[in-house]
Amino acid sequence: MIALILSILISANETRLNYGEVFLEDSTGRELPRFSGSLGYGIDLNDSFSDLHSLVGQGQVRIWKYVSTGLLFQYAFPQLSSAGRRLKDLEPALRVRVPQMKWGFFSVTELQFLLGSWNIMNLFQLHADLMIGGGAGLLNSREDTTASGKNSASYIWIVEQRFRVFENAGLYFSVFGNTGGAFISAGIAANL
């Protein structure tokens, strides 16, 4: 048994891989596309009393090789979760308020932090960009489920992973947050 293990280790040392054939290094400079946009679905990560499903749309314009700026719009469909409904059932005995956001409109600037191409099982190349950014904007939220919405200023932060499946289109996944909560979002993206 020991002789078999030693012979496998010795034969493994004799066959060295040439990593120049396995990995491809691309040193050409790449810039962000001139225009990019995305549309997706977002869900709240941190509010246990509300189910905040939302529609998220973003449009960006490149202002420098690796920096883009644009607008992000989020429209939420606020409803109570099962825990929120049980809490609201205590309303006659307790005064309960469940604040919920309704929509947000933000100016967002993003930096292309990492970029590259992934070889997916030798079938196709997947171009990937990791974007980080932040900004400020307007958030419309209500103090309770029956109250009317009020506008307030809000910050926004975003970490976004874009994948170009086709030449000018692909998918995105992002995590972002504002004063209304933290959200995870996924959808389609397009570049011009």
N, C-alpha and C positions, 0 to 999 in steps of 0.2 A: 504494500500500500504506500509506504514512504517512497519507494523507488518510483512508483507511478506519479506521485505528486512532484517529485524532483524532476522527472523527465518532462512533465507538462510545464513546469516553471522554466526549465532550460530552453525548451523549444519556443516558449513565448518570448523569451529574451532574444532569440535568434531572429524572429520575424518582427522587424521594426516597421512601424507605419511611417509613411512619408506624409506629414501633415500639410504639406504644400498642395497636395491633391485633394485633401479633405476640406480644408477651409479656404475661403476666398476673401481676400482683403480688398475692400473698395475704398480707395483714398480720395476719390473725387468728391468735391463739395456738393452738397445738396441743400436746397433752400425749401422753405415752406411754400406751398402753392399760393398764388396771388389771392384767390378767394377760396374759402372753404365754408361749408355749411353742414349742419346735422339736425336730425329730427329723431326723437326717441321717447322712451317711456321711463319714468322715474318712480321710485318708491321710497318712502321715508324709512330711515334706519333707527331713529331714536325716540319716537313718540309712541308709548305703549297704549295711549288712550284714543288715538286717531289712526285711521288708515288713510294716509295721504298719498294717493296715486296721482301722478301728474304727467302732463305732456310737456316735453322740454325741447325747445328749438334754439339753435345757435347759428350765428353768422359771423365770420371772421375775415379780416383783410390783413395781408402781410404789410408790416410797416418797416421791417428790417429782415435780414436773411432768416433769423430764427425767432422773431417776435411778431405776433399778430395781435390785433385788437378788434373788438366787435361787440355784439350785443347777444345776451342770453335772455330768453323769455321762458318762464315756467308757469303753467296754469295747472293748479291743483284741483282735484275732485275730493274735497274733504268729507269724510264720513267717520263715524265712531267705530272703534274696534269693539270686540266683545267685552274687553275690560272697561272701555269707555261707556258702553251701554249699561253695564252693571253699576258703574259709578253714577251715571245719570239717573238710574232707578232710585238712588238714595236722595234725589232732589227734594221731596217734600220734607224730609228730616234734616238734610244738610244743604247748604248753599254750594253748589258744585259749578265750576267753570272749566270748560275744556277749550283752551285757545287753539285756533287752527289758522294756518295760512291759506290764502285763496289764490294769489298770483304774485309773481315777482318779475321785475324788468331790470336788468343789470348791464352795466358796461364792464366787459371782462378783457383783460390783457393776458396773453399766454406766451410762455417761453417753451420752445422746442428743446426739451432737456436731453432726450436720447432718441436716436433714430437708427434704423437698420433694416435688414432684410432677413427673414427667416426662411429656411428651406424646409418645407413641410413634407416629410417622408419622401423626399426626392420627387414629389409630384408637381409642386408649384411653389413659387416664391411669394411670401407674404411680407409686404413692406409695413413696418411698424414705427409709430412715432409716439413717444411719451411726452405729454404736454403738462406743464404746471402753470397755474395762474391765479389771479385774483382780481378784485375790483369792488365796485360799490354800485348801489342802485336803489330802487324803490320796491318795497314789499307791502302788499295789501293783506292784512290779516284781521281776524275777528277775535274778540275776547272770549266768546262763547259760541256754541253751535247755532244759537238763534239770533245772535247780535249781527249788526251790519259791519262790513269791513272798514278798516281805517288804514290809511297810507302812513308808512314810516320809512326812514332811511335804513339801509342794511348793507353790510359787507357781503362779499361772496369769495370763497376759495374753491379751487377746482383742481383735480388730478385726473387727467384724461389719457386713455390709451386708444390711439387710432390705428386701424388696420386697413390698408388698401388692398382689397381682393382683386379689383379690376384697375385699369389705368387711372380712372378718375372717380372711383366709387369704392366704398367699403363699409366697414362697421366701426363703431366706437363703443367703449365702456368707460364710464367715469364715476367718480365719487366727488360730490360737491356739497358745500354747506353754506347756509346763511343764517340770519337770526330766526328763521322759521324752522330750522332743523337741518339734519344731515341726510343726504339722499344718495342713492345709487341709481345710475341711469345707463341704458343701452339702446342702441338704435342704428340707423343708417347715416352715412356721411358721404359727402361729395366734394370734389375739388375742381377748380377751374384754373 
